Amino acid sequence: MTPRRRRALMVLACLALMAGASALVLNAFRSNLVFFFSPTQVVRSEAPQGRNFRVGGLVEAGSVAREPGGLTLRFVVTDGAHRVPVTYTGLLPDLFQEGKGVVAQGRLNAEGLFRADTVLAKHDENYMPPEAAAALQAAKGSTQ
């Protein structure tokens, strides 16, 4: 084998290894990417089916109901225009309250119920995730 051919094979092998590594990194990135959607977008079927995403807004007053004898909780997330029913099993953040901002991460089932894996509550009186604040503003503008 000539030195020129050996060098060409080395270059091709390096390119193949780099392409394989890039494919693995992009696949891992894509599977861990989680997008935010407002309740209005979820109702309009803009949210992905069969993939995790985040839904955020306000916990609707009077919607929080704990199932007896367990850690399962049902509540409704609203942006003022539309509502998304959520179910969550686990311990809630201390700041979780009706009428306060919340972001839930999980997936939507076939019946339109959002099954949350994680629930995040805002951490003080002045903070709301920018995506949730923008969704609430957009929903208020569409109802007027």
N, CA and C atoms as an extended XYZ file, in Angstrom:
432
Properties=species:S:1:pos:R:3:atomname:S:1:resname:S:1:resid:I:1 pbc="F F F"
N         0.850       -1.165        0.000 N   MET     1
C         0.000        0.000        0.000 CA  MET     1
C         0.904        1.239        0.000 C   MET     1
N         0.555        2.159       -0.851 N   THR     2
C         1.385        3.359       -0.978 CA  THR     2
C         1.070        4.324        0.166 C   THR     2
N         2.021        5.191        0.484 N   PRO     3
C         1.777        6.165        1.560 CA  PRO     3
C         0.579        7.071        1.266 C   PRO     3
N         0.369        7.383        0.017 N   ARG     4
C        -0.764        8.243       -0.338 CA  ARG     4
C        -2.095        7.537       -0.047 C   ARG     4
N        -2.186        6.264       -0.399 N   ARG     5
C        -3.407        5.495       -0.153 CA  ARG     5
C        -3.617        5.288        1.355 C   ARG     5
N        -2.544        5.040        2.090 N   ARG     6
C        -2.635        4.863        3.536 CA  ARG     6
C        -3.145        6.154        4.204 C   ARG     6
N        -2.626        7.304        3.751 N   ARG     7
C        -3.060        8.588        4.287 CA  ARG     7
C        -4.539        8.835        3.964 C   ARG     7
N        -4.984        8.502        2.788 N   ALA     8
C        -6.388        8.673        2.399 CA  ALA     8
C        -7.296        7.791        3.260 C   ALA     8
N        -6.865        6.559        3.533 N   LEU     9
C        -7.655        5.679        4.396 CA  LEU     9
C        -7.730        6.220        5.827 C   LEU     9
N        -6.651        6.771        6.322 N   MET    10
C        -6.653        7.361        7.661 CA  MET    10
C        -7.615        8.553        7.732 C   MET    10
N        -7.593        9.386        6.703 N   VAL    11
C        -8.481       10.541        6.667 CA  VAL    11
C        -9.937       10.070        6.625 C   VAL    11
N       -10.238        9.077        5.803 N   LEU    12
C       -11.600        8.545        5.727 CA  LEU    12
C       -12.035        7.923        7.053 C   LEU    12
N       -11.150        7.210        7.715 N   ALA    13
C       -11.480        6.606        9.009 CA  ALA    13
C       -11.755        7.686       10.054 C   ALA    13
N       -10.945        8.734       10.068 N   CYS    14
C       -11.176        9.844       11.008 CA  CYS    14
C       -12.507       10.533       10.729 C   CYS    14
N       -12.822       10.753        9.464 N   LEU    15
C       -14.095       11.379        9.118 CA  LEU    15
C       -15.275       10.501        9.533 C   LEU    15
N       -15.154        9.196        9.344 N   ALA    16
C       -16.222        8.281        9.743 CA  ALA    16
C       -16.406        8.296       11.265 C   ALA    16
N       -15.320        8.308       12.013 N   LEU    17
C       -15.415        8.377       13.468 CA  LEU    17
C       -16.052        9.691       13.924 C   LEU    17
N       -15.677       10.781       13.300 N   MET    18
C       -16.246       12.082       13.654 CA  MET    18
C       -17.738       12.125       13.318 C   MET    18
N       -18.123       11.559       12.191 N   ALA    19
C       -19.537       11.532       11.812 CA  ALA    19
C       -20.336       10.684       12.805 C   ALA    19
N       -19.793        9.547       13.214 N   GLY    20
C       -20.475        8.702       14.194 CA  GLY    20
C       -20.625        9.386       15.535 C   GLY    20
N       -19.565       10.047       15.990 N   ALA    21
C       -19.632       10.771       17.259 CA  ALA    21
C       -20.640       11.918       17.184 C   ALA    21
N       -20.651       12.630       16.065 N   SER    22
C       -21.610       13.727       15.891 CA  SER    22
C       -23.042       13.209       15.906 C   SER    22
N       -23.290       12.082       15.264 N   ALA    23
C       -24.631       11.500       15.245 CA  ALA    23
C       -25.079       11.121       16.659 C   ALA    23
N       -24.182       10.546       17.447 N   LEU    24
C       -24.524       10.183       18.824 CA  LEU    24
C       -24.832       11.412       19.672 C   LEU    24
N       -24.051       12.455       19.533 N   VAL    25
C       -24.272       13.687       20.304 CA  VAL    25
C       -25.596       14.334       19.900 C   VAL    25
N       -25.871       14.430       18.609 N   LEU    26
C       -27.122       15.045       18.157 CA  LEU    26
C       -28.333       14.229       18.588 C   LEU    26
N       -28.228       12.912       18.576 N   ASN    27
C       -29.331       12.063       19.016 CA  ASN    27
C       -29.599       12.261       20.513 C   ASN    27
N       -28.551       12.324       21.314 N   ALA    28
C       -28.716       12.557       22.753 CA  ALA    28
C       -29.313       13.939       23.006 C   ALA    28
N       -28.886       14.916       22.261 N   PHE    29
C       -29.409       16.277       22.415 CA  PHE    29
C       -30.892       16.319       22.061 C   PHE    29
N       -31.267       15.685       20.964 N   ARG    30
C       -32.665       15.697       20.521 CA  ARG    30
C       -33.578       14.995       21.518 C   ARG    30
N       -33.120       13.897       22.100 N   SER    31
C       -33.970       13.158       23.033 CA  SER    31
C       -34.110       13.870       24.378 C   SER    31
N       -33.201       14.766       24.730 N   ASN    32
C       -33.272       15.490       25.992 CA  ASN    32
C       -33.856       16.894       25.854 C   ASN    32
N       -34.203       17.289       24.653 N   LEU    33
C       -34.743       18.614       24.400 CA  LEU    33
C       -36.221       18.645       24.790 C   LEU    33
N       -36.609       19.586       25.646 N   VAL    34
C       -37.984       19.693       26.120 CA  VAL    34
C       -38.470       21.108       25.840 C   VAL    34
N       -39.557       21.238       25.069 N   PHE    35
C       -40.094       22.542       24.703 CA  PHE    35
C       -41.227       22.955       25.631 C   PHE    35
N       -41.480       24.257       25.706 N   PHE    36
C       -42.548       24.830       26.519 CA  PHE    36
C       -43.737       25.162       25.626 C   PHE    36
N       -44.950       24.847       26.107 N   PHE    37
C       -46.176       25.187       25.402 CA  PHE    37
C       -47.173       25.754       26.400 C   PHE    37
N       -47.965       26.712       25.953 N   SER    38
C       -49.020       27.279       26.792 CA  SER    38
C       -50.255       26.387       26.681 C   SER    38
N       -51.211       26.510       27.615 N   PRO    39
C       -52.449       25.741       27.491 CA  PRO    39
C       -53.179       25.987       26.166 C   PRO    39
N       -53.130       27.210       25.662 N   THR    40
C       -53.758       27.506       24.373 CA  THR    40
C       -53.119       26.683       23.263 C   THR    40
N       -51.791       26.592       23.252 N   GLN    41
C       -51.102       25.803       22.238 CA  GLN    41
C       -51.407       24.317       22.384 C   GLN    41
N       -51.542       23.847       23.624 N   VAL    42
C       -51.869       22.438       23.843 CA  VAL    42
C       -53.265       22.138       23.310 C   VAL    42
N       -54.231       23.015       23.593 N   VAL    43
C       -55.603       22.815       23.119 CA  VAL    43
C       -55.660       22.860       21.594 C   VAL    43
N       -54.832       23.686       20.975 N   ARG    44
C       -54.785       23.783       19.510 CA  ARG    44
C       -53.991       22.648       18.865 C   ARG    44
N       -53.547       21.687       19.647 N   SER    45
C       -52.774       20.521       19.171 CA  SER    45
C       -51.432       20.910       18.568 C   SER    45
N       -50.821       21.985       19.080 N   GLU    46
C       -49.490       22.389       18.630 CA  GLU    46
C       -48.394       21.678       19.429 C   GLU    46
N       -48.761       21.047       20.529 N   ALA    47
C       -47.803       20.334       21.375 CA  ALA    47
C       -47.529       18.957       20.767 C   ALA    47
N       -46.340       18.417       20.988 N   PRO    48
C       -46.003       17.107       20.408 CA  PRO    48
C       -46.780       15.972       21.062 C   PRO    48
N       -47.141       14.995       20.268 N   GLN    49
C       -47.820       13.800       20.770 CA  GLN    49
C       -46.769       12.723       21.006 C   GLN    49
N       -46.807       12.096       22.172 N   GLY    50
C       -45.883       11.003       22.456 CA  GLY    50
C       -44.495       11.441       22.884 C   GLY    50
N       -44.283       12.729       23.132 N   ARG    51
C       -42.990       13.239       23.597 CA  ARG    51
C       -43.203       14.129       24.802 C   ARG    51
N       -42.196       14.212       25.640 N   ASN    52
C       -42.261       15.101       26.798 CA  ASN    52
C       -42.200       16.550       26.356 C   ASN    52
N       -42.951       17.386       27.057 N   PHE    53
C       -42.884       18.831       26.877 CA  PHE    53
C       -43.322       19.484       28.174 C   PHE    53
N       -43.218       20.799       28.224 N   ARG    54
C       -43.616       21.546       29.417 CA  ARG    54
C       -44.845       22.379       29.098 C   ARG    54
N       -45.758       22.423       30.055 N   VAL    55
C       -46.924       23.284       29.951 CA  VAL    55
C       -46.914       24.184       31.178 C   VAL    55
N       -47.225       25.449       30.972 N   GLY    56
C       -47.162       26.369       32.099 CA  GLY    56
C       -48.244       27.414       32.050 C   GLY    56
N       -48.530       27.950       33.199 N   GLY    57
C       -49.538       28.991       33.356 CA  GLY    57
C       -49.839       29.144       34.826 C   GLY    57
N       -51.107       29.386       35.130 N   LEU    58
C       -51.546       29.524       36.516 CA  LEU    58
C       -52.356       28.306       36.924 C   LEU    58
N       -52.230       27.921       38.189 N   VAL    59
C       -53.062       26.844       38.728 CA  VAL    59
C       -54.448       27.442       38.945 C   VAL    59
N       -55.448       26.889       38.274 N   GLU    60
C       -56.799       27.429       38.346 CA  GLU    60
C       -57.361       27.283       39.767 C   GLU    60
N       -57.963       28.358       40.254 N   ALA    61
C       -58.540       28.351       41.601 CA  ALA    61
C       -59.659       27.321       41.689 C   ALA    61
N       -59.639       26.522       42.741 N   GLY    62
C       -60.657       25.507       42.960 CA  GLY    62
C       -60.458       24.216       42.192 C   GLY    62
N       -59.341       24.093       41.480 N   SER    63
C       -59.132       22.902       40.646 CA  SER    63
C       -58.260       21.838       41.293 C   SER    63
N       -57.616       22.161       42.400 N   VAL    64
C       -56.688       21.216       43.025 CA  VAL    64
C       -57.482       20.181       43.820 C   VAL    64
N       -57.253       18.891       43.479 N   ALA    65
C       -57.933       17.793       44.180 CA  ALA    65
C       -56.940       16.660       44.383 C   ALA    65
N       -56.785       16.244       45.624 N   ARG    66
C       -55.879       15.145       45.950 CA  ARG    66
C       -56.694       13.866       46.049 C   ARG    66
N       -56.214       12.805       45.399 N   GLU    67
C       -56.901       11.523       45.493 CA  GLU    67
C       -56.680       10.947       46.883 C   GLU    67
N       -57.729       10.379       47.493 N   PRO    68
C       -57.595        9.874       48.866 CA  PRO    68
C       -56.599        8.722       48.966 C   PRO    68
N       -55.814        8.755       50.026 N   GLY    69
C       -54.898        7.663       50.327 CA  GLY    69
C       -53.686        7.572       49.422 C   GLY    69
N       -53.266        8.662       48.808 N   GLY    70
C       -52.100        8.590       47.932 CA  GLY    70
C       -51.470        9.947       47.695 C   GLY    70
N       -50.490        9.943       46.821 N   LEU    71
C       -49.776       11.175       46.487 CA  LEU    71
C       -50.219       11.756       45.149 C   LEU    71
N       -51.273       11.199       44.556 N   THR    72
C       -51.730       11.674       43.250 CA  THR    72
C       -52.588       12.917       43.416 C   THR    72
N       -52.293       13.902       42.598 N   LEU    73
C       -52.961       15.192       42.655 CA  LEU    73
C       -53.454       15.542       41.263 C   LEU    73
N       -54.644       16.119       41.188 N   ARG    74
C       -55.176       16.618       39.922 CA  ARG    74
C       -55.387       18.121       40.063 C   ARG    74
N       -55.032       18.848       39.012 N   PHE    75
C       -55.252       20.289       38.988 CA  PHE    75
C       -55.338       20.739       37.543 C   PHE    75
N       -55.708       21.983       37.342 N   VAL    76
C       -55.861       22.534       35.998 CA  VAL    76
C       -54.896       23.699       35.836 C   VAL    76
N       -54.169       23.702       34.716 N   VAL    77
C       -53.287       24.815       34.362 CA  VAL    77
C       -54.013       25.646       33.315 C   VAL    77
N       -54.051       26.949       33.529 N   THR    78
C       -54.754       27.833       32.608 CA  THR    78
C       -53.885       29.033       32.254 C   THR    78
N       -54.144       29.575       31.073 N   ASP    79
C       -53.498       30.826       30.685 CA  ASP    79
C       -54.529       31.940       30.570 C   ASP    79
N       -55.720       31.682       31.089 N   GLY    80
C       -56.792       32.667       31.028 CA  GLY    80
C       -57.732       32.429       29.863 C   GLY    80
N       -57.255       31.767       28.833 N   ALA    81
C       -58.087       31.497       27.662 CA  ALA    81
C       -58.469       30.021       27.578 C   ALA    81
N       -57.530       29.132       27.859 N   HIS    82
C       -57.769       27.695       27.772 CA  HIS    82
C       -57.251       26.996       29.022 C   HIS    82
N       -57.730       25.760       29.204 N   ARG    83
C       -57.394       24.978       30.395 CA  ARG    83
C       -56.831       23.631       29.976 C   ARG    83
N       -55.853       23.135       30.746 N   VAL    84
C       -55.292       21.803       30.541 CA  VAL    84
C       -55.338       21.061       31.868 C   VAL    84
N       -56.071       19.930       31.936 N   PRO    85
C       -56.082       19.146       33.164 CA  PRO    85
C       -54.761       18.401       33.326 C   PRO    85
N       -54.243       18.405       34.552 N   VAL    86
C       -52.937       17.803       34.848 CA  VAL    86
C       -53.104       16.820       35.999 C   VAL    86
N       -52.399       15.698       35.918 N   THR    87
C       -52.317       14.781       37.046 CA  THR    87
C       -50.840       14.575       37.362 C   THR    87
N       -50.547       14.512       38.652 N   TYR    88
C       -49.155       14.378       39.103 CA  TYR    88
C       -49.132       13.495       40.340 C   TYR    88
N       -48.195       12.567       40.362 N   THR    89
C       -47.998       11.725       41.529 CA  THR    89
C       -46.624       12.014       42.104 C   THR    89
N       -46.600       12.476       43.343 N   GLY    90
C       -45.331       12.795       43.989 CA  GLY    90
C       -45.491       13.967       44.938 C   GLY    90
N       -44.365       14.401       45.442 N   LEU    91
C       -44.352       15.537       46.362 CA  LEU    91
C       -44.294       16.832       45.570 C   LEU    91
N       -45.100       17.786       45.978 N   LEU    92
C       -45.159       19.075       45.299 CA  LEU    92
C       -44.186       20.062       45.937 C   LEU    92
N       -43.756       21.072       45.178 N   PRO    93
C       -42.942       22.131       45.776 CA  PRO    93
C       -43.743       22.870       46.842 C   PRO    93
N       -43.071       23.413       47.829 N   ASP    94
C       -43.739       24.130       48.920 CA  ASP    94
C       -44.541       25.331       48.423 C   ASP    94
N       -44.112       25.944       47.341 N   LEU    95
C       -44.769       27.152       46.846 CA  LEU    95
C       -45.935       26.870       45.899 C   LEU    95
N       -46.288       25.621       45.696 N   PHE    96
C       -47.407       25.266       44.824 CA  PHE    96
C       -48.719       25.693       45.484 C   PHE    96
N       -49.471       26.567       44.811 N   GLN    97
C       -50.754       27.057       45.329 CA  GLN    97
C       -51.674       27.381       44.168 C   GLN    97
N       -52.973       27.397       44.462 N   GLU    98
C       -53.946       27.834       43.469 CA  GLU    98
C       -53.730       29.310       43.158 C   GLU    98
N       -53.870       29.659       41.896 N   GLY    99
C       -53.705       31.044       41.476 CA  GLY    99
C       -52.272       31.463       41.268 C   GLY    99
N       -51.325       30.581       41.491 N   LYS   100
C       -49.899       30.894       41.331 CA  LYS   100
C       -49.359       30.237       40.062 C   LYS   100
N       -48.210       30.720       39.606 N   GLY   101
C       -47.585       30.192       38.411 CA  GLY   101
C       -47.002       28.809       38.627 C   GLY   101
N       -47.105       27.983       37.587 N   VAL   102
C       -46.594       26.618       37.646 CA  VAL   102
C       -46.143       26.198       36.253 C   VAL   102
N       -45.126       25.342       36.218 N   VAL   103
C       -44.684       24.702       34.983 CA  VAL   103
C       -44.615       23.212       35.264 C   VAL   103
N       -45.315       22.428       34.451 N   ALA   104
C       -45.332       20.975       34.610 CA  ALA   104
C       -44.684       20.337       33.385 C   ALA   104
N       -43.851       19.336       33.630 N   GLN   105
C       -43.187       18.623       32.538 CA  GLN   105
C       -43.704       17.198       32.502 C   GLN   105
N       -44.088       16.753       31.325 N   GLY   106
C       -44.610       15.401       31.150 CA  GLY   106
C       -45.101       15.217       29.735 C   GLY   106
N       -46.141       14.377       29.583 N   ARG   107
C       -46.691       14.158       28.250 CA  ARG   107
C       -48.206       14.068       28.301 C   ARG   107
N       -48.809       14.347       27.160 N   LEU   108
C       -50.257       14.350       27.010 CA  LEU   108
C       -50.717       12.962       26.611 C   LEU   108
N       -51.776       12.448       27.266 N   ASN   109
C       -52.283       11.137       26.874 CA  ASN   109
C       -53.386       11.308       25.828 C   ASN   109
N       -53.942       10.204       25.358 N   ALA   110
C       -54.927       10.232       24.274 CA  ALA   110
C       -56.214       10.949       24.678 C   ALA   110
N       -56.542       10.963       25.979 N   GLU   111
C       -57.765       11.620       26.447 CA  GLU   111
C       -57.589       13.119       26.666 C   GLU   111
N       -56.395       13.643       26.448 N   GLY   112
C       -56.144       15.069       26.651 CA  GLY   112
C       -55.723       15.425       28.061 C   GLY   112
N       -55.408       14.424       28.883 N   LEU   113
C       -54.931       14.646       30.248 CA  LEU   113
C       -53.411       14.699       30.232 C   LEU   113
N       -52.862       15.738       30.831 N   PHE   114
C       -51.410       15.893       30.884 CA  PHE   114
C       -50.896       15.157       32.115 C   PHE   114
N       -50.058       14.156       31.923 N   ARG   115
C       -49.466       13.393       33.029 CA  ARG   115
C       -48.078       13.957       33.296 C   ARG   115
N       -47.964       14.672       34.406 N   ALA   116
C       -46.718       15.364       34.737 CA  ALA   116
C       -45.762       14.440       35.482 C   ALA   116
N       -44.492       14.526       35.114 N   ASP   117
C       -43.415       13.847       35.837 CA  ASP   117
C       -42.783       14.784       36.852 C   ASP   117
N       -42.796       16.077       36.529 N   THR   118
C       -42.165       17.105       37.353 CA  THR   118
C       -43.088       18.318       37.416 C   THR   118
N       -43.194       18.920       38.583 N   VAL   119
C       -43.964       20.159       38.748 CA  VAL   119
C       -43.045       21.189       39.388 C   VAL   119
N       -42.960       22.355       38.756 N   LEU   120
C       -42.134       23.450       39.260 CA  LEU   120
C       -43.037       24.627       39.592 C   LEU   120
N       -42.838       25.232       40.745 N   ALA   121
C       -43.591       26.422       41.146 CA  ALA   121
C       -42.650       27.608       41.146 C   ALA   121
N       -43.219       28.790       40.946 N   LYS   122
C       -42.354       29.972       40.955 CA  LYS   122
C       -41.768       30.169       42.345 C   LYS   122
N       -40.583       30.764       42.394 N   HIS   123
C       -39.870       30.800       43.675 CA  HIS   123
C       -40.059       32.064       44.493 C   HIS   123
N       -40.655       33.098       43.942 N   ASP   124
C       -40.985       34.276       44.743 CA  ASP   124
C       -42.148       35.012       44.097 C   ASP   124
N       -42.548       36.111       44.686 N   GLU   125
C       -43.738       36.815       44.214 CA  GLU   125
C       -43.538       37.520       42.879 C   GLU   125
N       -42.303       37.805       42.495 N   ASN   126
C       -42.055       38.576       41.280 CA  ASN   126
C       -41.611       37.733       40.097 C   ASN   126
N       -41.357       36.460       40.295 N   TYR   127
C       -40.787       35.646       39.219 CA  TYR   127
C       -41.842       34.774       38.566 C   TYR   127
N       -41.775       34.716       37.242 N   MET   128
C       -42.534       33.747       36.469 CA  MET   128
C       -41.649       33.428       35.268 C   MET   128
N       -41.571       32.167       34.846 N   PRO   129
C       -40.751       31.845       33.683 CA  PRO   129
C       -41.153       32.731       32.501 C   PRO   129
N       -40.192       33.227       31.744 N   PRO   130
C       -40.513       34.141       30.643 CA  PRO   130
C       -41.515       33.547       29.655 C   PRO   130
N       -41.399       32.246       29.387 N   GLU   131
C       -42.319       31.599       28.456 CA  GLU   131
C       -43.739       31.625       29.002 C   GLU   131
N       -43.899       31.375       30.300 N   ALA   132
C       -45.224       31.372       30.915 CA  ALA   132
C       -45.810       32.783       30.920 C   ALA   132
N       -44.999       33.788       31.234 N   ALA   133
C       -45.473       35.168       31.239 CA  ALA   133
C       -45.913       35.594       29.840 C   ALA   133
N       -45.140       35.226       28.822 N   ALA   134
C       -45.497       35.569       27.442 CA  ALA   134
C       -46.777       34.861       27.019 C   ALA   134
N       -46.941       33.608       27.426 N   ALA   135
C       -48.154       32.857       27.081 CA  ALA   135
C       -49.380       33.476       27.735 C   ALA   135
N       -49.257       33.907       28.995 N   LEU   136
C       -50.381       34.552       29.679 CA  LEU   136
C       -50.752       35.873       29.002 C   LEU   136
N       -49.755       36.652       28.609 N   GLN   137
C       -50.011       37.915       27.928 CA  GLN   137
C       -50.688       37.689       26.580 C   GLN   137
N       -50.218       36.676       25.827 N   ALA   138
C       -50.806       36.370       24.532 CA  ALA   138
C       -52.251       35.898       24.682 C   ALA   138
N       -52.524       35.095       25.707 N   ALA   139
C       -53.879       34.598       25.936 CA  ALA   139
C       -54.814       35.743       26.322 C   ALA   139
N       -54.326       36.677       27.140 N   LYS   140
C       -55.161       37.817       27.521 CA  LYS   140
C       -55.487       38.671       26.312 C   LYS   140
N       -54.519       38.805       25.411 N   GLY   141
C       -54.744       39.599       24.201 CA  GLY   141
C       -55.730       38.950       23.253 C   GLY   141
N       -55.773       37.609       23.215 N   SER   142
C       -56.673       36.923       22.285 CA  SER   142
C       -58.108       36.862       22.798 C   SER   142
N       -58.323       37.058       24.112 N   THR   143
C       -59.673       36.999       24.656 CA  THR   143
C       -60.340       38.372       24.670 C   THR   143
N       -59.579       39.413       24.447 N   GLN   144
C       -60.163       40.762       24.488 CA  GLN   144
C       -60.611       41.211       23.141 C   GLN   144
